[in-house]
Amino acid sequence: MTQPPISPAIGYLTALVAGVLTTLTASPYELWWLGPLAAGLIYWVVQSLSPRQAMLLGWCYGVGLFGSGASWVYVSIHDYGYTGVPLAVFLTGLFVCAMALFMAATLWLYRLVCGPRLAFLTFAGAWVLGEWLRTWLFTGFPWLLLGSAHVDSPLAAWAPIGGVYALSLIIVLSGTLGVEFLRRRWWTAAPVAALWLAPLALPGNWTQPAGDPLRVTLLQGDLPQLIKWTPEGQRTAANTYLEMTREHAEGADLIVWPEAALPMFEDEAEPLLARAQAHLEPDGALLTGILQREGRGLYYNSVIGLGNAEGGYRKAHLVPFGEYLPLERWLRGTIAFFDLPMPAMTPGPSGQPPIHAAGIPIGNAICYEIIYADLVAERARKAELLLTVSNDTWFGESIGPLQHLQMARLRALENGRYVIRATNNGVTAVIDPQGRIVARAPQFETVALRAEAVPMQGLTPFTRTGSWPVWLLAGLLLLPGLRSPRRRRALAGDDAPP
């Protein structure tokens, strides 16, 4: 069945809508069933466009996605970056337009390189490779990957096998095969049914308990970000976390404070840390996020342990504009947003061993790191429990913290590990190996969350291999539809649809 031509203008509007639909698949909306529809709409439109038109189509999709799903960037820039409304709107728009270029490049290359042969396969492969590119290029931003929304969907059982990119691949294939079904290619119903029904036959548990449950207490201080690094903020933080530790240490095997809980360097906080340690049970441990400094101007965003704890962790994947300033020589001082409230951080080394606390090896991911599936899988291989400390205060009351929590849930499911998540003002939670929240603290309250977390042993297929098998499969899916070099050269300078 031949597809009738589609007006490019209609296509661009459709792409904007598809981007918004993708946001609705994620928290807090969780309409995961819209994922195949969004991918199918892009697949339906792009087939009748030239490479240049496809590039604009992809950019429109990205604008719809990040304009609706990453709107929390405005909160960070305006509310906490001391930036006026016009400039904050401009910078947020610049961010959205820049992130949209990833999908623009993906669809341009797809239409340039791939022809109509087996397009339902080649499109899915191109989409996943585009997500991979967005994960790593220019430090990466794997936020709102299509598969991230499916921790509660019928496809969730695929996550321990292939991770978030396998979920994305299945969702896009469902969308492309759905379009082909509407074109009266009835056979496409069979593979879609197989992809969605196969989880019923997949193992429910890939890992097993490695010991008795660990009694954990996560402290959420709910301290105001705007005064955090002032003398008043330092006193408030010290008083809050010391008092909460004293009140809730009894019966706790492990107490966790959030990222940079004490707004000072470790050497400055030593007297306070000694007082905190004195409150612990004899075999109890405390883990806290804190800043460290060494000679030669090296600064680290870290996790350290007190009491029955050994080792430490230094954040390896830093956030641009949050923990370091790209092009600092030219940008610092131009506007308040570019003046970091602390020195630029130094990335920690790769291959750091887990922290041992209360006798349990614990893999760490500070804040933003939890959204990197392969980084977390690397930590999970040597750990029986996963910890993420964060300061989601930068998101304000936006949807950002809920999206962040959803991605942490997917990391638990991918690796078959409990994830304990301590934040300054939410969402503090304990997540089981199936990605289910077993305990959760209310946002924007000073509260101690008590729960149990079971150390787990064994590795899921995804933990063993990471994402490379799915990336390889995505690349192989492109092969049947590759155009000849001569045809690619002709299309590169042609605005007409192929």
N, C-alpha and C positions, 0 to 999 in steps of 0.2 A: 504494500500500500504506500503510494508516494505521498510524502508530506507536502501540503500546500505551502507556498511562501508565507513567511511571517514578517510583518513590518518591523524593522529594527526598533522603532520607537516603542511599539507594543512589547517587544522583547526586553528592552531596557527596563520598562516599568514592571514587567513580570519578574525580572531579576531582583529589583528592589524588594518586591513583595516576598520573593523566595528567601532573601536574606533575613527579613523580619520573621518569617516562619521558622527559620533555623534557630533564631533566638528563643522563640516560644517553645522549642523542644527542650531547652535547658531549664535549670532552676531559676526562679521559683515557679515557673509555669508548668514545666515537665510534661508538655504535650509531645512526647517522644515520637508518636505516630506521624507527626508532620514531617519528620526527617526525609523519608522516601519521597514524599510529595514535593518538598523543596528541591531535592536533587533531580527528580523527574522533570520539574518545570524547566530547570536550566538545560537539561539534556534535550528536551523537546524543542526549545528555542534555538540553541546554539547550532543545531545541525544545518540550518538554512543560512547561516551567517558566514561572511568572510573572516579570515583571521583577525583583521583589524576591528571589525564589528564585534567579534567574539571577545576581544580584549576589553572593549567598552562594556560589553555585557557582564564580564567577570568583575570589572570594577564596580558596576552598579550593584551587583550581588554583595560585594564586600562592603560597600557603603551601607546597604540595608542591614547587613549582619552586624558590623561593628558600631554603626550609628545607633542601633537599638540595643545591642548586647554588651557593648563596652562603654556605655554612657557614663559609667562610674568614673571614667578618667576625668570628666569635668569636675566631679566632687574633689578629687585629689588635687587638681590644679587650682581650683577656685577656693575651696574651703580651707585647704591645708597648705596651699602653695602661695598664699598671699597675693593672688592674681585677680585683677578686676574682671567683671563679667565679660566685656567685649574681648579682652585678650584671652580669657579662659575659653570662651566659645571658639575663638580662632584656633587656639592650640589644640583643642579637642577635635575640631574639624580637620585640622592638619594630620593629626594622628589617625583618624578614621580613614581619610583619603589615602594616606601612606599604606596602612594595613590592607586596604582594598586592592592595592597593586599586586599582592600575591595571587589573588584569584584572577586578576586581569592577565598576569603573565601565564598562569596555568591554562586558561582557555585560549589565549593567543597561540601558545605552543601546541595545544591539542589540535586546533583547527589547521595549523600549519603542517604538522607532522603526520596526523592521522586522517585517513579518508573514511568513507562510509562503511567499509567492510567491518562487520562485527562491532559496530559503534557502541553497542550497549556494554561491551567489555572494555574497549579502549577508553571510553569516557570514565568509567569507574577507576581504572588504573591511573589515569591522569589526575583525577580528583585526589586520590590518596597520595600520590607523589607531590601534589601541590601542598597538601597538609604537612608532609614531611619537610618540604622546603621551608614552610612557615615556622616549623619547629626549631630549625637550627640557623637559618640565615640571619645575619645581623643580631646575634645572640638569641633569636627565636622568640615566638609568641604563640605557643600552642593553646591558646584560649579559645573556647567555643569550637573545638574540633567536632565534627558531626557525630562521632561515636561517643563523645563524653556524656551525652544526655541519656544513654541507654543502660544505666546502672540498674534501673527498675523495670526495663522492658523485657519481653520474652527473649530477646537476643543476649541478655546479660551473661548467660552461660558461656558465650564465645570469648568473653574478656580474659579468663585465665588461660585460654589457648593462644589467642593472637593479640590481645591487648586492644587499646583504643582504635588503632588503625585497622584492625580486622573488623571491628564494629562499623567503622566508617565505610569500609569496602562493601560490607554486606548491605548497609543502608543504601548506598549509591546504586549497587546492583539491583536492589529491590525497586528503586525508582526508575532506572532505565528499562528493566524488564517489564515494569508496570506500563510504561509508555508503549513498549512494543506489543503488550497484550491489547491495549486499546487500539492498536493498528491491526488487530485481528490476527496476530501471531499467537494463537492460543497455547502453543507449546510452552510459552514463557511462564505460564502459571506453575508448572512443575518445579523448576529450580527455585522460584520464590518460596513455594510451600516447603521445599526441602530446607532452605536456609533458615526459615522461621520455626520449623518443627523439629529440626535436628537437636536443638538444646534439650528437648525432652529426653533424649537418649544419652546426653553427655553427663559425665560424673558431676555430682553436686559438690563434692569436697575433694580437693587435690592435696590438702595439707591436713596434719593431725596435731593435736595438742602435744606440747613438749614438756609440760609440767603443770603444776597447780596454777589456778588463776592468780594474777597479780592484782593486789588492791591499790588502785591508783586514785589520786586526788589531783584534779586540774584546777588551778587557781586563775580566775578571771577578774582582774583588778578594775576594769572599766575606767581607766585614767584618761583625762582629756589630752588629746594629742597636741593641742595648740600651746600648752604650758609644759609639755613633757620634759623638754631639755632646759628649762629654767630652774633656778635653785628651789623654787616652790614645788615644781614638778618632781624634782629629785627627792625632796623630803616626803612628799605625798606618796610616791611609789615605794620608798623604803618603809614607811610606816604601814602602808596597806599590805604589802606582801609579807612583812615580818609578822604582823598581827594575824593575818590569815593562816600563815604557816603554824604559828603557835596554837591557834584554835583547832586546826584540822590535822595535825600531825599524828595524833593518836590513831592507831589502827591502819595507818597508810604504809604500804611497802614502798610506794613511789609517789612523790609530790612533783608536779611540773609547774613551773612558771612560764609565761609566754616569751615571745621574741623580745630581746632587749628590755626585759621587765624592769630592771633598774637602769635608768637613763644615765649611765656613767660607765667608765672603763673598769675592767675587772680589778686592776690594782687599786683603784679608788674605792671599790666596793668591798674590799677584803674584810674590814671590820663588820659590815652588815652581813656578809655571807657567813662569817664565823658565828654570828648570833643566830642566823637561820639554821645552821647545822646543829646548834645546841638544842634546838626544838625537836629534832628528828627522833624517831624510835631508834633503839640500839642497832637494828639491822636495816633501818630505813634509808632511802636515798632521795635526793632532790636533784632534778635537772632544771636548768634555767637558761634561757637565751640571754646573752650578754655580749658587749663589745670588748674586744681585746686589742692591745697595741704592743708592738715590738719596735726595736730600734730601726733606724733608717726610714721612719715614716710609714710603717706597715700597720694597717688596721683591719680587723676581722670581725665579721658578724658570726657569733659562735654560740655553741651550746656547751656548757660545762656541768660537771657533776659534783655533788657534795655527799658526805656520808658514805654509804655503801655503794659507791660508784667509782669507776675507773675510766679514764680516757676523756676525750673531748672531740668536738666536731667544729670545723670552720666552713662556712657556707661557700660552695664552689661556684654556683651559678648566680651571679649578681644581677640586680635589676637596674637597667640604665635609667638615669635621671632620678632614681630613688637611692641607690647605693654608690653610684659613681656617675660622673658627668662626661658623656662623650664630647669631644672637642672643647674640653674645659677651658683652654686658653682663650677661646673666642666667646664662649657662652656665659661663663661665670661673671656675674655682676651686671649683665644686660637687663635682666628682670628678676624679681624676687624668687620666682619659681626655680630658677637655676642656681640659687644659693642654698646648697645642702645644709641642713642643721648640724651635720657632723662631717668629719673628714671622709674623703672617698675611701670606700672599702677595697680590700685586696682579696681576690678569690683564693679560697683554700685549695689545697692540692687534691688531685684525683686519687681514687683508690683508698680513701680514708677508712680505717677499720671502724666497726661499730663501737659505741659506748656500751660498757657493761654496767648496769644498774640493777640492784637487788638480785644479782646473779643472772640477769637476762641480757643477751646481746641485742642492742637496740639500734636500728638503722635510722638515720636522721635526714630530714629534709626541711630546711628553714623557709617558711613562707612560700614564696613564688616557686621554689624548687619542686613542690609537690605536684605541679601541673606537668612535669616532664616525666613521662611514663618510663622511659628507659633509664633515666637517672635513678628513679625510685626502685626499679627492678634490680639495678646493680647493688643498691644498698640492701635489698631484701635477701639477696643470695647468702649473705653472711649473718643475717639477723633473724630473730624469732619474734620481733615486735617492731613496728614502725612508729616513729614519733615525728610530728610536725608542729613546730611552734611558729606563731604568726602574730602580726599586728595589723589586723584588718580594719583598724580605725580609719585608715586612709580612704576606705570605701564609703564612709559615712553610713547613711541609712539606705544606700542603693542596693541593687541586686547583686553586686560584686561578691560579698561574703557568701551568699548562698550558692553562687556558681563555683566559688573556691571550694566550699564544702563538698559539692557534688563531685568535683574532680578528685578530692581526697578519698571519697567513697569508692570511686572507680579504681584508684590505686590499691585499696584494700582488697577489692574483688580480683584484680589482675594477679596479685601476688599471694593470695590466701593468707593474709596476715591481718591481725588487729592493727588499726591505726588509732593512736591517741593524738588528739589535736587540741592544743592549748593556745588561746588567743586573748588579746587584751580586752576586747568587748564583744566577741562572738564571731563566728559560731564555734564555741568550745564543745567538743563531742568525743565520744568513743565509738569506733566503727568496727564491726566484726568482719571476718574473712569473706562473708557474702556481700559486703558493702552496705549492710544494714546498720542504722544508727541504734546503738543499744542504750546510750545515755547522751543527753544534750542539755546544755545550759541555756537559759534565755539570753538573748542579746541585750546589750546596754545595761547590764546589771553587774554589781560586784557580788560574785558568787563562787563557791567551791563546788565542783562537780565530782562526786564520788561514784566509782564504778569498778568493775572488774575487767581485766584484759588478760586473755589466755595466750601465753607464748606458744607459737606454732612452729612445727618442723615440716620438712618436705618442701619441694619446689613445684610450682605450677609450670606448665610448658612455656608460658610467657616469661616467667622469671628466669628460666634457664636460657632462653634464646634472645629475649628482647624483641624488638620490632622488625629486625632485618628480614625474617622470612616473608612477612607481609609486604614490606617494601620491594623485595625481589619479585614476589608474585605480581604486584602492581606494575612493575616494569615489564614483566613478561606479557601481561595483558595488552600492552601497547603493540607488541610485535605483529599480530595479524593485520592491523590496520595501517601500518606504516606506509606513507607515500614514497614514491621514488624521489631521489634528490632533484631531478629535473622539475617535477611537479611542485615540490616545495619552493624551489627558486621562483617559479612562476607565481605562486600564491603570495610570496613574500612582498611582491610589488603590485598585487592586484586587490582592488577593493570590491570586486564582484564576488558574490557567493560562489563556491565551487560547485 
